[in-house]
Amino acid sequence: MTYMDTLCSTPPRAQHSSILGALINRISLWRERQTLAKLDDAALLDLGISARAAAEESRRSFWDVPTNRAV
C-alpha cells in the first residue's frame, strides 16, 4: 500500500455513473492534487514530476477533470 492509497479512499480511475459518483470522483481528484502539492522534491523526483508541473496540477480547479478521469 502506498502513501497515496492511504489518503485516497476511491480508486484513482473509478468510473461512476451517478451524480453522487461524479462528486466522489471529483473529491478524490481534489484530494490527490492536495497530496501532490505536499510532496517534497525527492518524492516528486521519484515520480518523475517536476516541482513546477506538480504546482500547476495542484492549482487546477475542482471541476477541471482530465478526459481520462471524466465520468
N, C-alpha and C positions, 0 to 999 in steps of 0.2 A: 504494500500500500504506500502510495506516495503522499507527499505533503498536500498536493492539490486534491487528491482523493479524500483526504480527511476534511477538507474545507468545503468541498462541493458535494452536496447530497444527491444531486441529479447527474446521471451520466452525461459526459460532455456533448455527445451527439444525439441525445434523446429526442425522439420525434413525438410531438404531442398534437392531437387533432382538435383539441378544445381550446376555448378562450383561456380557461384556467391553466391548461397545459402550456399555452403560449406565454402566459405570465410567468409560470415556473421556469420556462426556458430562458426568458429574459433576465430573471433574477439570478439564475445560475450563471449566465454570461457576465452579468454585472459583478458577481462575487469573484469570478475568475479574473476579471480585469482589475479589481481591487487587490487581489492577491498578487497579480503580476506587478502592480505598482510598488508593492512592498519588498520585492526580491532585490537582493544586493547584486553587485556587479558580477561576483563569482557565480552565483546561481544563474544569472542571465547568460553568462559566457557558456556555462554547461548546456543551456538550452539552445545556444546559437542565436540569441536575440540581442540586439544592441540596446543600450540604455535608452537611446532616442526612440527606437521602434516600440519599446515597452511603454515609454511615457505617452507616445501617440495613441497606442492601443488603449491604455488605461483612461485616457481622456475622452474616448468615444462615448456618445450618448447612449442612454439606456435602450432606446428604440433602434439604435443602429446595429442591426444584426447582420452578420455576414451571410451571403447566399447559401453557404454550406451548412448553416445552422438555422435557416428560415423554417418556420412552421408551415 
